[in-house]
């Protein structure tokens, strides 16, 4: 599950973050959503694009200097973390670790 961060020269307070969930991790899911602290954990506001090979992707602009907690939610109800996250932090509400990205 690669992730890439691009610092925008034209907008120095914003980073473009490319989230990619590979087909193997998605394991045949028809839908995937990006959810986290940046969207108040809304499970539907950031649907990811399903690619022909079964992977999913989404580009999001997030404030530079922020720390963002997030997870992927697949259409079948499975939650996944980002393997390339900066760190993982336990969340008592979910009784699971969240991916953390430091921008």
Buried (B, 14 or more C-beta within 10 A) or exposed (E): BEBEEEEEEEEEEBBBBEBBBBBEBBEEBEBBBBBBBBBEBEEEEBBBEBBEEBBBBBEBEBEBEEEBBBBBBBEEEEEBBBEEBBEBEEEEEEEEBBBBBEB
